[in-house]
Structures are given as structure tokens and as C-alpha cells.
Amino acid sequence: MSAPTPTLEVAPVTAKLAPARRLRRSKHRPTWEEDPSVVGLVGKGVVLVLLVLAIVFPLYTVLLTSFSTQAETLRTGGLVVVPGELTVEAYRQILTGGVVTRAAAVSIGITAVGTLLSTVVSVMAAYGLSRPSSLGHRPILFVFLITMFFGAGLIPTYLVVSGLGLINSYWALILPGAVSAFNILILRNFFMGIDAAITDAARVDGAGEWRILARIVLPMSGAVVAVVALFYGVSYFNAFFNAILYINDNDKWPLQLVLRSYVLQGVNLPGAGAQPDTGTSGAVAGLPIKMAVMVLAIIPILVVYPFVQRHFTKGVIFGAIKG
């Protein structure tokens, strides 16, 4: 009879090696790819909740105050946090006065024309700078880069605008900021990331540069063009400093300048039916109208932003890094 073959107990050995293997694997993984601990998950949740509250709570108080009565703001002594007596009287006074509606129309018009002009110019400039065969593209790109770090200054810019006869003209709010070197670089980097074989094939088939830009490059660059257009649109809609410098006629003021004059400086809106700010009680009583003006000022951006937000990752990060 042969002696029985001894068996090896593998399970305890595997159980002992498992933590060591996990430890070795963790050494080769980046820290941000490791599974978070319970404390880490709770900490992330707390931070995210605080960030959301920091963004949402001011908007909530502004919106609620705009729909509150003057008596409610006097009772709370300022911004309303808990809903009380609600009314649309502040919006009625603003929209029937004519000042805010005219300023909103001016801002929307300047934003539409300025965004279209700036986007078209930036796309053409970026496409030209992205082609290695373009004449003088390197010196021109160097000039664009210089403008990102050194500006002409306030007085020379004003003298140029005045010399062109643009004072008290809407073009004075568009042309000085029509081109942004930063946005051109984003577009250029995205265009350079497009496979050159595609444009070369179109060129072999007889397509010119304008047709390549319109039929091939732009359809492939919809995300980055939309994001750049949003950048221009937000900057035009929120701009008020150029209006202070170049617009002397109050009837041509954009919405942001009216908002600044009324909210920050306490200037009464002519025809809006608002009460002048006389003392602390008068300022508090006028809060619903001030908050209503602020709500009207942010509505266009809130309406446009969700349609462009989904392009941000692909348009900005991809366009800024790749290429």
C-alpha cells in the first residue's frame, strides 16, 4: 500500500497574499483613482452642499425679495428669506416705466450684433493662424499674444474711439472689445487638432479655403464655436464701463449701466414709479424694485447658458489643451 499524498491548504495562503496584492496594485494607481473612504465621501458631500448653497441661496433671496412687498422688506429689515406677502408690483413698475425695457432692448441688440461680429472675426482669424502655409501667421500670432499681456491703456483707447467719431454711438460698445486674443487661441488650437488629411483631401478635390472652412472645419467645431460665442455674449451683456466712457445720452444706456446707476448709486428710475432712496427705510423699501431689475438682468444669460453648457468640456478643455 502506498502512503496517502499530503494535500496543501491553498486558501489560507491566498487570503494572506490578497492584502499584499491590493497594496501592490494601489502603489501603481494614482491617488485620485483609489476608492474614497467613508470620511472622504462625507467630506465631498458636505463641500458640494455648501457650494450649492453659496450659489443658490443669494439667487433665492434676490428672487424672493423681488416678489415681496415693501412692507415685507421693511418688516424683515432687508432681503426676504422666508416667503411672506408676494406681489408682482415691482415688475409692473419697472416694465411700465420704459427705462428698463429700453435698456434691455439696447443690451440685447448690442449683445446679438457684437457676438455675431466677434465670433465671425475670431473664427476667420483663428483659421488663418492655424494654417501653417498662411503668410505671416507667426508674426501675427506673436502680436496677438502681446495684446494678452500689454494693453494700450484707457486714454489712448478713448482717443482712438473719439477720433473715429464713435462717441455716443452703439459701435463704441462693440468695436473696442470685438476681438479677444484668448478666444482666438482657443479656436486656433481646436482647428489645429483637426486631422490635416481631411482638409488636404478637400483641397485635392478642388475646394478653396473658404469652402473648407465653411463645409468641413466649422461643422466639426460647433462645440468650441458655441462656447466662444457664449463668452462674447456674456461679456457684451454684462459690460457697462464702455457705456460710462462713450455714451452720454441716457436713452442709449445698456441695461447693466441702468442697473448700476439705480442699485449702487441709488438713482431713481424716471417713470418707473420707484420711490427715491431717502435714508435707510427708503433704501429698504426700494429693495423689491432693485432686486427685480437684477432678476431681469440675469434672465437672458440663464436662458442661453443651459443650451451651451453641455459643450463646455468638449469645447473649452479639449480646444485649449489638445493641439
C-alpha positions as CSV (number, residue, x, y, z in Angstrom):
1,M,0.0,0.0,0.0
2,S,1.2,3.4,-0.9
3,A,1.2,6.2,1.7
4,P,-1.5,8.9,1.2
5,T,-0.4,12.0,-0.7
6,P,-0.4,15.1,1.6
7,T,-2.6,17.9,0.4
8,L,-1.7,21.6,0.6
9,E,-4.0,24.1,2.1
10,V,-4.0,26.9,-0.5
11,A,-6.8,29.1,0.8
12,P,-5.0,30.5,3.9
13,V,-2.0,31.4,1.7
14,T,-4.2,33.2,-0.8
15,A,-6.0,35.0,1.9
16,K,-2.7,36.2,3.3
17,L,-1.5,37.3,-0.1
18,A,-4.6,39.2,-1.1
19,P,-4.0,42.3,1.0
20,A,-0.4,42.4,-0.2
21,R,-1.6,42.2,-3.8
22,R,-4.1,45.0,-3.2
23,L,-1.3,47.0,-1.6
24,R,1.0,46.5,-4.7
25,R,-1.8,47.4,-7.0
26,S,-2.5,50.6,-5.1
27,K,1.1,51.7,-5.5
28,H,0.6,51.8,-9.3
29,R,-2.7,53.7,-9.2
30,P,-3.0,57.5,-8.9
31,T,-4.4,58.8,-5.7
32,W,-7.5,60.1,-7.3
33,E,-8.4,56.7,-8.7
34,E,-8.5,54.9,-5.4
35,D,-11.8,54.2,-3.8
36,P,-12.7,57.0,-1.4
37,S,-13.2,56.2,2.2
38,V,-16.5,57.0,4.1
39,V,-14.9,60.1,5.6
40,G,-13.9,61.2,2.2
41,L,-17.4,60.7,0.7
42,V,-19.0,62.6,3.6
43,G,-16.5,65.4,3.2
44,K,-17.1,65.7,-0.5
45,G,-20.9,65.7,0.1
46,V,-20.6,68.5,2.7
47,V,-18.4,70.6,0.4
48,L,-20.7,70.2,-2.5
49,V,-23.8,71.1,-0.5
50,L,-22.0,74.2,0.8
51,L,-21.0,75.2,-2.7
52,V,-24.6,74.7,-4.0
53,L,-26.0,76.8,-1.1
54,A,-23.5,79.5,-1.7
55,I,-24.7,79.8,-5.3
56,V,-28.4,79.1,-4.9
57,F,-29.2,81.0,-1.7
58,P,-28.3,84.5,-3.0
59,L,-30.4,83.9,-6.1
60,Y,-33.2,82.6,-3.9
61,T,-33.2,85.7,-1.7
62,V,-32.9,88.1,-4.7
63,L,-35.8,86.4,-6.5
64,L,-38.0,86.2,-3.3
65,T,-37.3,89.9,-2.4
66,S,-38.3,91.0,-5.9
67,F,-41.7,89.4,-5.4
68,S,-42.2,90.8,-1.9
69,T,-44.0,93.9,-0.9
70,Q,-42.3,97.0,0.5
71,A,-44.0,96.3,3.8
72,E,-42.4,92.9,3.9
73,T,-38.9,94.2,3.3
74,L,-39.5,96.9,6.0
75,R,-40.6,94.2,8.4
76,T,-37.5,92.0,7.7
77,G,-35.2,95.0,7.5
78,G,-33.6,94.0,4.2
79,L,-33.6,90.8,2.0
80,V,-36.5,88.4,2.5
81,V,-35.6,84.8,3.3
82,V,-39.0,83.4,4.4
83,P,-41.8,83.9,1.9
84,G,-44.5,86.3,3.1
85,E,-46.8,88.6,1.2
86,L,-45.9,88.2,-2.5
87,T,-46.7,90.6,-5.4
88,V,-45.5,91.5,-8.9
89,E,-45.8,95.2,-8.2
90,A,-42.0,95.8,-8.6
91,Y,-42.0,94.2,-12.1
92,R,-45.1,96.2,-13.1
93,Q,-43.5,99.4,-12.1
94,I,-40.3,98.6,-14.0
95,L,-41.8,97.3,-17.2
96,T,-44.3,100.2,-17.4
97,G,-41.7,102.9,-16.9
98,G,-40.0,102.3,-20.2
99,V,-36.4,102.9,-18.9
100,V,-35.6,99.3,-18.1
101,T,-37.3,97.8,-21.2
102,R,-35.5,100.3,-23.5
103,A,-32.2,99.5,-21.8
104,A,-32.9,95.8,-22.0
105,A,-33.6,96.1,-25.8
106,V,-30.3,98.1,-26.2
107,S,-28.3,95.4,-24.3
108,I,-29.9,92.5,-26.3
109,G,-29.2,94.3,-29.6
110,I,-25.6,95.1,-28.7
111,T,-25.1,91.5,-27.5
112,A,-26.6,90.0,-30.6
113,V,-24.7,92.2,-33.1
114,G,-21.4,92.1,-31.1
115,T,-21.5,88.4,-30.6
116,L,-22.1,87.7,-34.3
117,L,-19.3,90.1,-35.4
118,S,-16.8,88.9,-32.8
119,T,-17.4,85.2,-33.5
120,V,-17.1,85.6,-37.3
121,V,-13.9,87.7,-37.0
122,S,-12.4,85.3,-34.4
123,V,-13.2,82.2,-36.5
124,M,-11.6,83.7,-39.6
125,A,-8.5,84.9,-37.7
126,A,-8.1,81.6,-35.9
127,Y,-8.5,79.5,-39.1
128,G,-5.8,81.7,-40.8
129,L,-3.5,81.3,-37.9
130,S,-4.0,77.6,-37.7
131,R,-2.8,77.0,-41.3
132,P,1.0,76.6,-41.4
133,S,1.1,77.9,-45.0
134,S,-0.6,81.2,-44.2
135,L,1.5,84.3,-44.9
136,G,2.9,85.9,-41.8
137,H,0.9,83.7,-39.4
138,R,3.7,83.5,-36.8
139,P,4.3,87.3,-36.5
140,I,0.6,88.0,-36.4
141,L,0.2,85.3,-33.7
142,F,3.0,86.9,-31.7
143,V,1.2,90.3,-31.9
144,F,-2.0,88.7,-30.6
145,L,0.0,87.2,-27.7
146,I,1.4,90.6,-26.8
147,T,-2.0,92.1,-26.6
148,M,-2.9,89.5,-23.9
149,F,-0.3,90.9,-21.6
150,F,0.0,94.5,-22.5
151,G,-2.9,96.9,-23.1
152,A,-2.9,100.3,-24.8
153,G,-4.4,102.0,-21.8
154,L,-7.6,103.9,-21.1
155,I,-6.7,107.3,-22.5
156,P,-5.2,106.0,-25.9
157,T,-8.3,103.8,-26.4
158,Y,-10.6,106.7,-25.7
159,L,-8.7,108.9,-28.1
160,V,-8.9,106.3,-30.8
161,V,-12.7,105.8,-30.3
162,S,-13.2,109.6,-30.2
163,G,-11.0,110.1,-33.3
164,L,-13.2,107.5,-35.2
165,G,-16.3,109.5,-34.3
166,L,-17.9,106.7,-32.3
167,I,-18.7,108.7,-29.1
168,N,-22.4,108.4,-28.2
169,S,-22.6,105.5,-30.8
170,Y,-23.5,101.9,-30.1
171,W,-20.5,100.9,-32.1
172,A,-18.3,102.3,-29.3
173,L,-19.7,99.5,-27.2
174,I,-18.8,96.8,-29.7
175,L,-15.7,97.6,-31.7
176,P,-13.2,98.2,-28.8
177,G,-13.8,94.7,-27.5
178,A,-14.7,93.0,-30.7
179,V,-11.7,90.6,-30.8
180,S,-10.3,88.6,-27.9
181,A,-6.9,87.1,-28.3
182,F,-7.7,84.4,-25.7
183,N,-10.8,83.2,-27.7
184,I,-8.8,83.2,-30.9
185,L,-6.2,81.0,-29.4
186,I,-8.9,78.5,-28.2
187,L,-10.3,78.4,-31.7
188,R,-6.9,78.1,-33.3
189,N,-5.9,75.2,-31.0
190,F,-9.1,73.4,-31.9
191,F,-8.7,73.9,-35.6
192,M,-5.1,72.6,-35.4
193,G,-6.4,69.4,-33.8
194,I,-8.5,68.6,-36.9
195,D,-6.8,65.9,-39.0
196,A,-4.9,67.6,-41.8
197,A,-5.7,64.6,-44.1
198,I,-9.3,65.7,-44.2
199,T,-8.6,69.3,-45.3
200,D,-5.8,68.1,-47.7
201,A,-8.3,65.7,-49.3
202,A,-10.8,68.5,-49.8
203,R,-8.1,70.7,-51.2
204,V,-7.1,68.0,-53.7
205,D,-10.8,67.8,-54.8
206,G,-10.6,71.5,-55.7
207,A,-12.1,73.1,-52.5
208,G,-10.8,76.5,-51.6
209,E,-10.0,77.8,-48.1
210,W,-13.4,79.4,-47.7
211,R,-15.2,76.2,-48.7
212,I,-13.0,74.1,-46.4
213,L,-13.7,76.5,-43.5
214,A,-17.5,76.6,-44.1
215,R,-18.1,73.0,-45.2
216,I,-15.5,71.0,-43.2
217,V,-13.9,72.9,-40.3
218,L,-17.0,74.7,-38.9
219,P,-19.3,71.7,-38.8
220,M,-16.6,69.8,-36.9
221,S,-16.1,72.8,-34.5
222,G,-19.6,73.5,-33.4
223,A,-18.9,73.0,-29.7
224,V,-15.9,75.3,-29.4
225,V,-17.6,78.0,-31.6
226,A,-20.7,77.8,-29.4
227,V,-18.6,78.2,-26.2
228,V,-16.6,81.2,-27.7
229,A,-19.9,82.8,-28.8
230,L,-21.2,82.4,-25.2
231,F,-18.0,84.1,-23.9
232,Y,-18.6,87.0,-26.2
233,G,-22.3,87.2,-25.4
234,V,-21.8,87.2,-21.7
235,S,-19.1,89.9,-21.9
236,Y,-21.2,92.1,-24.1
237,F,-24.3,91.7,-22.0
238,N,-22.5,92.4,-18.7
239,A,-20.4,95.3,-20.0
240,F,-21.1,98.7,-18.6
241,F,-17.7,100.5,-18.3
242,N,-17.6,101.3,-22.1
243,A,-21.0,102.8,-21.8
244,I,-19.8,105.1,-19.0
245,L,-17.0,106.3,-21.1
246,Y,-18.5,106.6,-24.6
247,I,-22.3,107.1,-24.1
248,N,-23.5,110.5,-23.0
249,D,-27.2,110.0,-23.9
250,N,-29.1,108.3,-21.1
251,D,-31.6,106.9,-23.6
252,K,-28.8,104.8,-25.1
253,W,-27.7,103.3,-21.8
254,P,-27.5,99.5,-21.8
255,L,-29.2,97.5,-19.0
256,Q,-26.1,97.0,-16.9
257,L,-25.4,100.7,-16.7
258,V,-29.0,101.4,-15.7
259,L,-28.8,98.6,-13.1
260,R,-25.5,100.0,-11.7
261,S,-26.9,103.6,-11.5
262,Y,-30.0,102.5,-9.8
263,V,-28.8,99.8,-7.5
264,L,-25.4,101.0,-6.5
265,Q,-25.8,104.8,-6.7
266,G,-29.5,104.9,-5.6
267,V,-30.6,106.9,-8.7
268,N,-34.3,106.7,-9.2
269,L,-35.6,105.4,-12.4
270,P,-37.6,108.1,-14.2
271,G,-41.1,106.9,-15.0
272,A,-40.7,103.6,-13.2
273,G,-42.7,104.7,-10.2
274,A,-39.9,103.8,-7.8
275,Q,-39.5,105.6,-4.5
276,P,-36.3,107.6,-4.1
277,D,-33.9,106.3,-1.5
278,T,-34.1,108.7,1.4
279,G,-32.4,107.1,4.4
280,T,-32.3,103.5,5.5
281,S,-36.0,103.0,5.4
282,G,-36.3,104.3,1.9
283,A,-33.5,102.1,0.7
284,V,-35.0,99.1,2.3
285,A,-38.5,99.9,0.8
286,G,-37.0,100.1,-2.7
287,L,-35.3,96.7,-2.5
288,P,-38.1,94.9,-4.4
289,I,-37.6,97.1,-7.4
290,K,-33.8,96.8,-7.2
291,M,-34.0,93.0,-7.0
292,A,-36.5,92.9,-9.8
293,V,-34.0,94.8,-12.0
294,M,-31.3,92.4,-11.1
295,V,-33.5,89.4,-11.9
296,L,-34.4,90.9,-15.3
297,A,-30.6,91.4,-15.9
298,I,-29.7,87.8,-15.4
299,I,-32.7,86.2,-17.2
300,P,-31.1,86.3,-20.7
301,I,-27.9,84.6,-19.6
302,L,-29.9,82.0,-17.6
303,V,-31.9,81.2,-20.7
304,V,-29.0,80.8,-23.0
305,Y,-26.5,79.1,-20.7
306,P,-28.2,75.7,-20.5
307,F,-28.1,75.3,-24.3
308,V,-24.3,75.9,-24.4
309,Q,-23.2,74.4,-21.1
310,R,-23.0,70.8,-22.5
311,H,-20.4,72.0,-25.0
312,F,-18.0,73.3,-22.3
313,T,-16.0,70.1,-21.7
314,K,-15.5,69.4,-25.4
315,G,-15.2,73.0,-26.5
316,V,-13.0,74.7,-23.9
317,I,-10.9,71.9,-22.3
318,F,-10.4,69.9,-25.5
319,G,-9.8,73.0,-27.5
320,A,-7.4,74.6,-25.0
321,I,-5.2,71.6,-24.3
322,K,-5.2,69.5,-27.5
323,G,-3.4,70.9,-30.5
